[in-house]
């Protein structure tokens, strides 16, 4: 919940980040907000957009890991903390300030029940109505392939609900490599995000 203006919140967040960077050397941030975003969800979106601009303009890395429900071409509208809640964080008005969009293709249904079709939709673009009225918001989600890194579970335990809708379930290890090597669309993306380091270790670093 924001108690100040989005711009003031973004500046305060940036100042805090710089302190952490100077102390620990972090290269940037990853945003993973799920479910309810408090009573000022729309303002949070506006604040994050301003925060992204401050970070990226000053040479820091910005990534996000939304659930599929938060960035889906199958639903035409925005709902704070729910359907397409990340649309205004990945639209054409802000995507230049974002480095990686790592949508989690697990635990929630994959749009179209097909990772390739979903990637194509993100790359070709889809319009989302009702987005927050932040400066520069277009509602047109269009993510360059070079900024897409789909998230996949490293092993069964990493995603108890699996990859709903995907034929054959979640691809693990060599199956994931084969999926990407066998498809030009997925291969054109920048890579993958595996969940997570600890699960990678427990699975014997298959990927």
Secondary structure, DSSP 8 states (H G I E B T S, - for coil): --SS-HHHHHHHHHHHHHHHHHHH---EEEE---S---TTHHHHHHHHHHHHHHHHHTT-EEEE--BGGGS-TTS-B--TTSTTTTGGGSBTTTGGG--EE--B-SSS--GGG-HHHHHHHHHH-EE-BS----TT---EE---GGGBEEEEESSGGG-TT--TT-TTS---THHHHHHHHT-HHHHHS-EEEEE-HHHHHHTTS--
